[in-house]
Amino acid sequence: MSDSEPITILRPRANDAAAGAIAAGPDKVPPTTCFNRHELREILAVYGRKVAAGEWRDYAIDMNREKAVFSIFRKASEWPLLRIEKVPKLARKQGAYSVIAATGVILKRGHDLRRVLDVLETNRMRVVR
């Protein structure tokens, strides 16, 4: 596998006897938006530094037709502290990547994932008590 290939979800083959009733066939499955290996490497590098600093503890990855979301949690039982979204539909307009705060405010949006993730590296993110 190369860095440009996306990580895909494995689905049962349509010719399996048990899966035949479940899967409608490969041409009936809608395409899924997902992060490729390079994007995941960039995101997990930032995530690893923040986990080592004790700021973040858990994450979740959601993929569907419209967007892929990497959610970051302070604790597993809370709402996401931040979301990193990839929306290919916006790639030619504002940029496919965005970092969104828990309140829904878009902190940064752009075409280059590394530059969008720079907003997480700065010390602007502080805990307010």
Phi and psi in degrees as a GROMACS rama.xvg file:
@    title "Ramachandran Plot"
@    xaxis  label "Phi"
@    yaxis  label "Psi"
@TYPE xy
-102.886  172.659  SER-2
-68.1728  -23.3517  ASP-3
-86.211  -11.5384  SER-4
-78.9539  134.08  GLU-5
-74.5324  155.267  PRO-6
-82.9632  121.475  ILE-7
-109.405  158.675  THR-8
-85.1224  132.684  ILE-9
-80.2666  130.725  LEU-10
-119.947  153.135  ARG-11
-65.2706  146.256  PRO-12
-70.8411  148.583  ARG-13
-69.0695  -23.9015  ALA-14
-87.3206  -2.39736  ASN-15
-69.414  139.004  ASP-16
-63.5011  -44.571  ALA-17
-74.031  -33.2561  ALA-18
-87.5493  -10.1816  ALA-19
-58.7404  -37.1602  GLY-20
-77.571  -24.9892  ALA-21
-84.6683  -51.2719  ILE-22
-88.2879  136.27  ALA-23
-88.7513  -7.00205  ALA-24
121.449  158.64  GLY-25
-67.5146  -29.4356  PRO-26
-81.8532  -10.5874  ASP-27
-93.9904  -11.2457  LYS-28
-82.1222  123.654  VAL-29
-69.3053  148.563  PRO-30
-65.5932  143.653  PRO-31
-106.665  134.228  THR-32
-81.8397  128.385  THR-33
-145.792  165.316  CYS-34
-83.167  137.933  PHE-35
-85.5817  178.656  ASN-36
-62.1077  -40.7116  ARG-37
-62.8363  -44.1976  HIS-38
-64.5782  -43.6363  GLU-39
-64.186  -36.704  LEU-40
-62.323  -42.927  ARG-41
-64.4557  -45.6527  GLU-42
-65.9669  -45.5824  ILE-43
-70.5453  -24.1406  LEU-44
-66.1495  -45.5437  ALA-45
-65.8804  -43.9823  VAL-46
-59.6212  -43.6665  TYR-47
-61.9426  -40.0496  GLY-48
-65.3355  -39.7815  ARG-49
-72.2512  -33.8933  LYS-50
-66.6263  -42.2347  VAL-51
-63.2569  -31.3617  ALA-52
-80.6538  -8.80476  ALA-53
84.8509  12.0903  GLY-54
-85.0306  -37.5455  GLU-55
-120.062  154.735  TRP-56
-130.727  -25.4516  ARG-57
-146.683  161.201  ASP-58
-146.219  164.716  TYR-59
-143.729  146.412  ALA-60
-120.002  124.941  ILE-61
-118.271  135.57  ASP-62
-132.702  131.433  MET-63
-143.808  -166.631  ASN-64
-66.9954  -40.8304  ARG-65
-84.8852  -36.2139  GLU-66
-156.084  161.041  LYS-67
-116.08  136.748  ALA-68
-128.478  130.304  VAL-69
-109.085  106.909  PHE-70
-96.9941  139.212  SER-71
-116.683  131.316  ILE-72
-119.466  146.201  PHE-73
-79.4422  -41.0721  ARG-74
-132.856  154.511  LYS-75
-66.7204  -24.5584  ALA-76
-92.0712  2.05809  SER-77
-97.6268  176.239  GLU-78
-73.9553  158.288  TRP-79
-62.6569  135.494  PRO-80
-72.6545  -41.6613  LEU-81
-142.966  156.574  LEU-82
-131.147  133.667  ARG-83
-107.323  117.316  ILE-84
-114.584  144.111  GLU-85
-119.697  114.757  LYS-86
-122.457  97.4683  VAL-87
-60.3739  -25.4329  PRO-88
-61.71  -28.5728  LYS-89
-94.9721  7.15636  LEU-90
-60.8048  -37.3991  ALA-91
-87.1799  -13.7951  ARG-92
-95.9973  -91.7234  LYS-93
-91.3962  -14.9955  GLN-94
117.572  145.484  GLY-95
-75.2712  -23.1545  ALA-96
-104.88  142.666  TYR-97
-150.898  150.078  SER-98
-111.721  123.439  VAL-99
-120.615  131.34  ILE-100
-76.1632  171.624  ALA-101
-62.7682  -27.011  ALA-102
-81.1243  -7.80404  THR-103
97.5806  -1.33487  GLY-104
-75.5879  131.118  VAL-105
-80.5241  113.684  ILE-106
-77.6149  -37.1129  LEU-107
-159.645  142.53  LYS-108
-139.565  143.123  ARG-109
-175.725  -178.003  GLY-110
-89.5409  -25.3689  HIS-111
-106.522  119.633  ASP-112
-61.7926  -40.7076  LEU-113
-61.6067  -41.0706  ARG-114
-69.9119  -34.0943  ARG-115
-68.1292  -38.3089  VAL-116
-72.9784  -14.5228  LEU-117
-60.8737  -26.0019  ASP-118
-63.9602  -25.1635  VAL-119
-83.2625  -21.7238  LEU-120
-80.0272  -27.1053  GLU-121
-74.126  167.302  THR-122
-89.5509  22.2333  ASN-123
-70.4929  -26.6493  ARG-124
-83.1777  107.464  MET-125
-128.902  150.695  ARG-126
-79.964  126.7  VAL-127
-101.65  126.42  VAL-128
